[in-house]
């Protein structure tokens, strides 16, 4: 079982209490109507899929129900750090 640390509840909880929310730090376009179809497609669907450390959004659905960010190693499936939404990534080099 994988334990995930919720930065809001300040507890390590089993992975079944959480849901994956996609890649972290994706900014919504300021004027979506001004985007071309290709730019809109890129915003909606194109994400990094690195081997190694990756910044992701997670939600503690069976706890505080809040979204937070995490850095997870996609090779080992281990979480290296979790942090509150709106905070800067602890490791700036992570995808």
N, C-alpha and C positions, 0 to 999 in steps of 0.2 A: 504494500500500500504506500502511495506517495502522500506525504504530509505537506501541506501548503500553509505558509504563514500569512494570515490576514493582517495587514498593517493597521486596520481600523479596530478589529477585535483584540489584537495583540495576542493571538493564539495560533498554534499549529493545529490544523484540522485536516481530516482525510479528504482526499481529492474528490470524493463523491459529493461533497458539499459545494463544489465550485463548478462553474461553467466557463469555457474558453470564449473570449470575446474578440479575437483577432489580433492583428499587429497593433502595437501601441504607437502613440505619437503620430497618428495620421490626422493632419489638419483638414477640416472641411473647407472647400473653396469659398472665398468671400462672395463671389457672384457665380453660382452654378449655371445660370442661364447663359452666361457669356462663354462657357466652355464648348469646345467642339465635341462631337460624339467620341472621338478618340481620347480626348482629355478626360471626359466623363467616365468612359470605360476604364481608363487607367486609375482614376480615383476610386471607383467602386470595386474593381476586381483585381488589379495588379498589386501583389504584395511580395515582399522579400520572403524567401524561403531558404534561409542560410543553414548550413551545417555548422552547428556550434551555438554560441550565445545569440539569443534573440529576445528582443523586448516585446512583450505581449500584454494584452488586456485580459483580466480575469474578473469574474463576479462571484462573490460569496453568496450564492442564492439561498442556501439553507442556514444562513447566519445573519449578518448585518444587511445583506442584499446590496452592498455597495460594490462599485467597480474599483479596481486598483490595477496597478501595473506590476509586472514581474519580469525578471530576466531569467530565462530558462535555457539550458543547454539541450538542443534538439537531438544530440547524439545520445546522451546519458539520461535524458528526461529529468534531470535534477534542476531544482530552482536554486539560483545563487543568491537572489535578493528579491524582495517585494517592497513596493513603495506606493504611497498614496497618489491618486490621480492628481495631476497638476504639478507634482514635484518633478524636478529634473532627473533624468536617468543617472544613477550612480556611476555608470561606466559609459562615457560619451562615445566610445567606439563600437557600441553594440548596434546591430541592425534593427 
